Amino acid sequence: MKKLFMAFICCSLLFSANFSFAEEAQFPKNEPINYLIPFSPGGESDLFARLQQPYVVLPCLLQLLIQ
């Protein structure tokens, strides 16, 4: 039982060390964010997306395109 526990600990340390050296994603890329609304303009979904726009643009410092 002790060998099984030690094997489990060793495997978990190896897997956790492997994921800790992962490369960070290159986001944001200075490209605008496309926010696609699949419904007609002027509807509730469009209005809600336009209300969210200032809260997305300020922290990211990117342009948000609502289409």
Beta strands, then each sheet from edge to edge (+ up, - down):
strand 1: 33-35
strand 2: 64-66
sheet 1: 1+ 2+
end
